[in-house]
Amino acid sequence: MTSILVAGPAVEPLSLTEVKTYLRLDNADDDALLGTLIAAARSHIESVTRKAMISQQWKWVSDLWPEKGVSLPIGPFQELIKISLFAPDGSETIWPLAEVVQDKQSGKCTIHLAATNSTFPRLRDHDAVEITYQTGFGDAASDVPEDLRLAMLRLIGHWYEHREAVMLAGSGAIIPAQFDQLIGRYCEVRL
């Protein structure tokens, strides 16, 4: 099972102006670096929390359809776009979305095939199932929870101030203090 980013966010959760204000910078010398740090901080938080901050389109790919359904890994779930099933000859069957049961809990979505008259096709041995879906808190930076935006600011500030930091024998930190507390409620706890 693999998740593939199909269409990334149209905007970042923080603007360059917001970051420069937070860092108390008034020149344009490091604007390119700050732009890179903004994208890197968003990506880091998204990978740790498994939550898309701004609306994105993802594709989940698997060799088979699990009996217990498909639990889409990236949240918060917005909408199901397409389910494609591939036969051994490579032909694609688009599964009707009306014949799918969506169990939406805690921002995630588990998809089950409804009992219908449709015949489930024979699948090829690899990459036989593709589910495309939309996920994220919303389309605008203002849709992102403030604690995640603050976590981004703290992370960007830490990375900006410690550009030359090297971890030696456990000394130093690549994330700032309180970062884990800011993102903690968005992380999944696995037992």
C-alpha angles and dihedrals in degrees: 000000000000134000117214126190107232100176122009127211118300091217137018122249089241130042124224088246092056091050094047090049091050091049092042093236121151104175131076097230095109101031094116092049091048091051089054091047091051092055092042093050092049091048092048094051092045092052093048096045098032086226126122109227096201124029112285137168118235135184122212112204128192140162092234145011108260115233091229092052132252119295106202108225103212121067162229089056117220108168145339111242108178144346115206124189119193125210124213090264090056096252114146126228116196106214112221110251088215087068094058129092114214117203104195114192130158093351094305129101131219115196124209127180110244120231101263142143092261116113116232106231125233107263132221119245098255136034090000098149126051122179117187117197143164119239139171143089091273146300098279134062088240089064092064114094112256094236091059091048089050090049088054092050092050092048093047091048092050093048092045093052095042102043092137097043117133124190110233121179093335096311121131129027131245092203127051128244116280092019093116092049091052095053099029098098090055095053122094118240112217119198 
